[in-house]
Amino acid sequence: MIKTVFADANILIAAASSRTGASHAVLLLAEMGMIRCLLTPEISNFNIF
C-alpha cells in the first residue's frame, strides 16, 4: 500500500532550492511511485519560477 503524505508549499520551495535535502527526497519518492503527495488546489497552481 502506497502511503499518502501532505506536501505543503514549504516542501516544494525547499525541494526547488536544494537537490540534497529531505524535501527533494520526498518529491523523488513521489516521482518513483513509492509515496503519493497530496496537494491543495492552491499549492498545485502555485508557480515557483
C-alpha positions, -999 to 999 in steps of 0.1 A, spaced: 0 0 0 14 34 -10 15 60 18 -1 94 11 17 124 25 6 161 25 31 183 7 28 219 16 44 249 0 75 246 22 84 212 8 80 224 -28 101 255 -23 128 238 -3 130 210 -29 133 235 -57 163 252 -39 182 220 -28 188 187 -45 203 171 -14 177 179 12 149 159 27 122 179 8 138 169 -25 139 133 -14 101 134 -7 95 146 -42 118 119 -56 99 92 -37 67 105 -52 82 106 -87 92 69 -82 57 60 -71 68 50 -36 46 76 -19 17 98 -31 19 135 -24 -14 153 -16 -16 189 -26 -43 215 -21 -55 232 -53 -38 265 -42 -4 247 -39 -9 228 -72 -15 260 -91 14 279 -74 43 288 -98 77 288 -82 95 302 -112 
